[in-house]
Amino acid sequence: MKIAATDFDGTFRPIDQPVPEENLAAVRAWQAAGHKFGIATGRGLPLIEEGLAPYDIRVDFLVCNNGAVSVDADRRMIHCLPIPPSVVKQLLDLPAVRENDLPLLVFTAREAYSIRPNPAMSMALVRPLTIEAAPLLSDVVQVSMKLNTPEEAQQVSDDIHARFPMLGGNINRSYLDINRVEADKGWGLMKMMEDGPWRGRELLVIGDDKNDLKMIRRFHGFTVKTARPFMQDAACGVYDTVGGMLRDHL
């Protein structure tokens, strides 16, 4: 039995397109052969479930919030790495966070909250929240910001880490997800494998952007042809689709 994990946005589902039928068919063939398949994403649990809802597949696990959370096929918690409430409060008090007028979301292990809404996101999936109420949540795992450019996201991430060494940034295009510094998709998959039932199994990974890079390096993973050159340079191979990777390793 092998385990396969893919990033969702830009990898399993191309940007602004539906999931290709080739990927869905390959997942079914992969699972029919006795292997396990899941998603490793920066999305919180309700947002990745919304992304998967239109498709007739059942995932065997989800690694969410850039590795801070993992759940099994029945959505039972495998691991969770929260940010202390006192640190959440100090983070949200920073001018770069508080005074920005771009989208600002807060995620707990199972819920999504909006302090400043993201117009591209269905508000049915997120609960409104004031910036003062966020530190009262007991299990915040991620604070997510939209910046103007990837370079600005990197600068804000670096500034936050310098002030709070226990926090790190996971960047996907111009979105910055702030998690505990340990958390990235590779770390989350490692924890999921260690704490779940598949310790020691072969793990295949594939992703397309900067928040997938540590995962690709940790597990000698793959990328897709639409990824930027730095991702293709880091990957052990480049596929047209996730389905191509799965079928190559059946």
N, C-alpha and C positions, 0 to 999 in steps of 0.2 A: 504493500500500500504506500502510495506517495501522497504528499500534501502540496497543493498549489494555491498561491495567493496572488491576487492581482489588485493593483490600484483600480479605482472605478473611473473617475473623471479624466478623460483624455487617454485612457488605456483600454479598459474593458468597454467603456462607452465613449466613443470619440466626441470631442467638443461640439456641442450644438447638433448632435445626431443621436439617433437611437442606438441601442446595443445591436451590433450586426448579428444576423441570424447565424453566421458562421461561428461566432463566439458561443451563442446559446447551444447550438448543436454539439460543439466540442465539449462544453461543460457536461452535457448529458452523457456523451460517450465516455468522458473521463470518470464520472461517477458510476456509470454502468460497469466499468472495468474494476471497480472496487476502490478507487482513489477518492480523496476528499478535496473539496474546493471551497474557497472563501475569498472575502474581500478585505484588503487593508487600505484604509481610507482616512483622510483628514476629517471627513464628515462625522457628526455625532450620530448616535444610533437612530433617532427618528428620521434624520435626513437621508441616511443610506437606505433605510427601509423604504422610504418614499421613492428613492431612485430605482430600487429593484422591483417595486410593486407591479409595474406593467409587464413584467417578464415571467414566463413560466419556468422558473428555476428555483431550486431550494439550495441555499448555501449551507455549508456544514459549520461555518464559523464566520464571525465578523470581528476584525480588529479596527476599532474606531478611534477618532480623536488622535490621529497620529501615534497610535500605539498605547495611549493612556488607558484604554478600555478594551477588553475582549469578551465576547459572549459565544456560547455554543449554538447549535442549530435551533435549540428551543429557547434561545435568548437568556439562558442562565449565565450569570456573571462568572467569568473565569478569573479575570484580574481587573483591578481599578487602581489608578495612581492619581489621587486628588491633590490639588494645590491647597495649602493651609488657608483658612479664611482670612487671617491677618495679612497674608501676602496678597490675596485677591484684592483686599481693600486698598493696600498701598499701590498695587499695580493700577487699579482703576482711578486712583487719585493723580497719576502722572499726567501732566499737561498734554503730552503726545497722545494719550488715550482719551482723557476726559474732554479736551477741547477740540478734538477732531470732529468734523461733521459727517464723516463717512460711516458706513455700517459697522456696528459693534454688537457682537453676540457673545453669550455666555453659555457654556455647556456643562451640565452635570453628567453623571454616568448614563442616564437614561432620558434626559430632557434637554430641550433647547430653548433658550430665552433670548429675547431681542431688547437691547437697550436703545440702539439706533437701527431701524429696520434696513434690511437689504432688499431693494425693490425687485431683485431677480428671484427672490425666495418666496414661496407660498407662506403667508402669515398664519395659515391654518396649522402649520407644523411647529410654530414657535410661540411661546408665551411672552407677553410684554413684561418688562422688568425695569425698575429704576436702577440707576447706578448705585444708589445708596443701599438697595435691598440685596444686591448681588453677594456681598460678603456674608450674608445670613444663610446662604445655601450651604449645605454641609459637605457636598462632594463635587465641587467645581473641578473639572478636569481640563478645561480649555477656555481661553478667552480669544476670540477671533476678531480681527480687524481687517477692513479693506483699506488699502493704501492706493496711491495714485500710480506707482510703478513698482516693479520688482526691486529696483535699487533702493527706493524709499522704504519698502518693507524690510530689506536687509539692514538698513541703517537703524530703524526703530527696533528691530530684533536685537542688534548688537548693543544698543543703548540700554534696553531692558535687561539683558543678561549681565551687563556691567554693573547695574544697580542691584539686581537680584540674581546672584549666581545660581540659585536653585531653579531658575526658569530658563527655558530655551525657546527659540522660535523655529517653527516649521513653515516654510514658505512655498506656496504654490501660485505661480504667476504673481499677481500683486496682492494676494491674500496672505496675511500673517496669522498663524495659529500659535498662541503662547501656551506652552505646556510645561510640566516639570522637565528639567533639563535631560533626565534619563530617557524621556519618551520620544521615540521616533518609530516609524513603522517596523523597522528591523528589530528593535528592542521589544516592541509589543508582540511581534510574532514569536520571538524567542520565549517570552513569558508565557504566551498562549501554549506553545509546545511543551514547555517545562511543567506548567501547572495543569494542563489538560491531558488527554489520553494518548497523545501521539509522540511522546518523548523519543528522540532518536530516529524518527522517520525522515526520509529524504524530503526536503522542502524546496519547491521551485517558486521563484518570485519574478514579477514583472511590473514595471512602472515607467512613467514618462517624464516626471518633472522633479524639481529640486527636493521636494519632501519625500521622494522615493529613493534618493541617492544613497543614504546610509543603508537602507534595506538592500539595495542592489549590491553594494559593496560587502555587506555582512554575509550575504548568502550567495554571492557570485551569480547574480541574477541577470535578467534580460530586460530589454526595452522594446519599444515599437518604432517603426520607421518615421513617425511624425515627431518623435522626441528631438530636442535640441542636441547639437553636437556633443556637449559635455556629458549628456546622458549616454549617448551612443558610445562615446569613448570609455565610459566607466563600465558598461555592460559587457557580459560575456557573449552576447549575441543579440541580433536585432531581428524582430519578426514583423510581418505585416499586421498581424492581429494576435490577440491573446489565444484565439483558437488555434493558430499555427503552433504556438509553443506547446499547448496541451497535446495536440495530436502528435507532435514530434517526440513526446515523452510518455506516450501510452505504454 
